[in-house]
Amino acid sequence: MNSKGFEFISRNCDVVIEIYKYLNFANQLKLACVNAPLQTIFKQFVWPIDYRELKIYNEMPGRDYVITSAHASVDGSSVRLNIEEYQHFLTLYADSVEKATLKAFHNITSFRNLISLKCCMSNYLMGPLLQMLKENLPFLQSLWLTNCHITSELLEEELLHNVVGIESLRLLSIHFSYSPTITYEHFYHIVSNLKLQTLRLTSVSREVEAQQSALTHGGLLQTLEIDIPFDADCWFNHQAGFLNILENISTLELRISKMEFTNETLQLLAETCKNLQRLTLRRTKFSEIKYFVLSPSVNDLGFHYCSGLTQKNLRQILSEPNRLRTFRSDFTSYTGVYEEFLMPASIQSLFIDTLDVRPIRWTAMSHQFRGCFSPRLPEHIIDLICSIPLASCENLHTLKLHAKCYVGLQVLLSLKKLNTLKMWIPTNEWHLIAALLRLPALRNLHIICHWLKVLKAPFEGFPTAVQTLKIENFFEEGLDFFLDLFARNSQMILTFNTQSYDSIKQLKKLFKHEKFPLNLRTLQCNGFTLDCADLRRDFDAATQHCKDLYEDFGNTSNRIVLRRSK
């Protein structure tokens, strides 16, 4: 065929689409690289995936690349490519990528239009990488560096000297695997030379005092997260510059060590951070807090592994009207005796890590929500934390309970705006599951079913307004009901959390079930998209690549997801 004939065919959209259908994905990529019309048809009609945001995982040179779009859970775009196929992929998509998460830095300079980059530094030197980013990515605004291996001696040369050269940065997040010493001068050098809006420093174990270098204004910094055991005493009390930096902060997350948070510290923080909206304190020890002072603008408060707070502090924090909209407390104990109180209607999102083995129960007589919240401690030293009353929280839209804790149906029926619920379900309480699925405002339901002896549901599926249903523990006896429910609700996304060692076996049971939807084109297993037609032809061959689970920055996706294509 001469060039004119080929050009004519390549411009005939219907013919080309039909040709693409007979090719596997690798050959489709190769054909799309031939000319602009073929590329356009491939992107618009054959593989219409938005790769402006993507993740690329490659364990080591010579191994396959796993590429996933930011919307993989919606568009089913996870693909596995060899080196040659990956080069074709770069030819087609590299210029359109704006946000990337990379496990390896092969061809990083191909993404010339990146504005956001997340990358793992476990096998790379920080200095050369930052220099390469400075020279090749002129539009880079957000940079996340994880697993950074760097010594205190090389910190200034490798990191500080190079990172301030990327003048376009507005967000910088650095996670250190080892423990270099971050001084106040290092901190000052970063915030004074870059026009950052967000700065995160995590996993650093030590800190030293600085005697100079103070900023006279807060600059553009709006988000600051220091998840490190730094010597906050010297920073708060001796560094005026640090307090000035907090002046315009709207989101603040601190991990305080080597000092106790007192009433005076809270007062200082509240007076300094006049624009603060979200405050999270991690591994912080409080000392004799008589009144927990917060800036009037704070509407989101979180505690993680904190100690020294009392039941009175909890009551004061949660009972003040028109203040908090979101409260998070996990692995945090509260001493003293609980006294009942009503929470204001302003609370919209409540998360409390509830780990006591006794379920939270509803007391109809008093209309108060009762139960126990406790840290992960041996039973004989648990500080019991009495329940938080929910009946007055008319605007509550998110409720997440863990371990063996659940809320009585009477409470849930009173929460007219409850949109998202995560809750433990007692063994074989199918009628409770059915009642939850009928809550009129509920759209997202996550049920924890650690049942040992399972009976089948005594009823069939029915119409529901729930859009996402997640079952924490896969069990074969529940498939009749859940698959029937999925069949009757076209809007539903059905997810089964699985064990990594058994996920393929569980997928096979699901796929072979008599009620598995025959019209479902694809499903997801462990982060990979599988074609149901391929599964019917040869299940073992179609799932072979799923058996090698890949780690995505410490998060492994062990789940099966069913959703209908749009």
Number of C-alpha atoms within 10 A of each C-alpha: 6 6 8 9 9 11 14 10 15 20 15 14 17 13 11 18 16 11 12 21 11 10 12 9 17 16 14 21 24 17 17 21 19 11 11 13 18 23 19 17 21 23 17 10 14 17 14 13 18 17 22 17 18 21 22 22 21 21 14 11 10 9 12 17 22 20 23 25 23 20 15 21 19 13 19 21 24 21 17 19 18 13 13 11 19 18 15 20 18 16 15 19 15 21 15 16 20 19 22 24 22 21 24 20 16 11 10 18 15 16 20 18 19 26 19 21 23 18 20 19 23 17 13 14 14 22 18 13 18 20 17 14 22 19 12 17 21 16 18 23 18 20 22 18 18 19 18 21 18 19 14 13 10 13 18 16 12 20 20 18 15 19 23 19 16 21 16 18 22 19 21 20 18 18 20 21 16 15 18 19 17 20 17 23 15 15 15 17 16 18 20 17 14 21 17 23 19 21 22 19 19 19 19 20 17 16 21 14 17 15 11 13 16 18 17 12 15 18 19 17 22 20 20 23 19 21 20 25 21 25 20 22 17 18 20 15 12 15 20 15 20 22 22 18 24 24 22 20 25 19 21 22 19 22 23 23 20 15 16 16 19 17 17 11 16 18 15 17 19 18 16 18 24 18 19 25 19 21 21 18 21 22 19 22 19 19 14 13 17 13 14 15 18 22 21 16 16 21 19 19 20 18 21 18 16 21 18 17 20 20 18 19 19 16 17 16 19 21 18 13 13 12 20 25 19 20 21 16 19 20 19 24 24 22 17 13 13 17 10 14 14 18 21 21 19 21 26 19 20 20 16 21 20 27 20 22 13 14 22 22 18 20 14 11 6 8 14 20 22 19 22 19 28 22 21 16 13 7 12 6 9 15 18 20 23 19 20 23 18 24 20 20 22 18 17 23 19 19 19 20 22 18 17 19 24 22 20 15 14 13 20 18 16 14 20 17 19 24 18 19 18 19 20 20 21 17 13 18 13 18 12 14 15 16 12 19 21 15 20 15 17 23 18 20 20 18 20 22 20 18 14 9 8 15 13 13 19 9 11 13 17 15 13 20 16 22 16 17 20 20 21 19 17 24 19 13 13 16 19 19 19 20 20 16 18 24 18 15 16 13 16 21 19 19 22 22 20 23 15 14 11 11 21 22 12 19 22 14 15 20 18 12 14 12 16 19 15 10 9 14 15 19 21 23 24 21 25 26 22 20 16 19 14 15 17 12 10 11 16 14 11 16 20 10 12 18 15 9 16 19 13 17 15 7 8 13 18 18 24 24 22 21 22 18 12 6
